[in-house]
Amino acid sequence: MKYLFFIACITTLSNPSYANEEFSDLRAELLEMMKLDQDTLHGKTQFSFEELNAEQSKRLQEIVEKFGWPTIGMVGKDASQAAWIIVQHADHDIQFQNNMLSIMQPLAISKEIDPGNYVYLYDRTHTPQLYGTQGKCEGSTFKPFPIKDIEQINARRGEMGMSSAQEYWDMASERMCGASKR
């Protein structure tokens, strides 16, 4: 019986979507913020996206000041992702985004948050970018914006557990630019 309890505990604690019950209200709030963000982004609410994001960015700052960054172990993977989405959309406040990046970096390295969230936000806020996630479609081909030390891009991406740059660009060409599968 002790063995089954131990297995159940290990399974629960190792589940990347596990959320600490102590933070269930925070988890619910973050998920609601993300839903409102997405609904507003897609025109499903009467809110101005810019005004909503400014309000939600302010609230997320309060959350981070009180609890720290919402990690996967704290609120679950989806709610941690929700916090990132709010920051990702806060283009009106680059200082806020950069402050959050500095908090997120060690958490990404230790995998307490999805490293991809840090990578996408870093590239969104820095020129030249480091990981090659930001770009535009030229016809059916994704072309990344300028990349610093491009020779080292795959090493940097590998450190964050990401696929090679070319694999990402091929996927982006397919999903965002309409390229057909090879």
Protein Blocks (a to p, Z undefined) as FASTA:
>chain_A
ZZmmmmmmmmmmmpmkbccfklmmmmmmmmmmmmmmmmmmnopafbdfklmmmmmmmmmm
mmmmmnopadfklnojklmmmmmmmmmmmmmlmmlmmmmmmmmmmmmmnopacfklmmmm
mmmmpccdfkopaccdehjaccddddehkllmmmmmmmnopacfklmmmmmmmmmnopac
ZZ
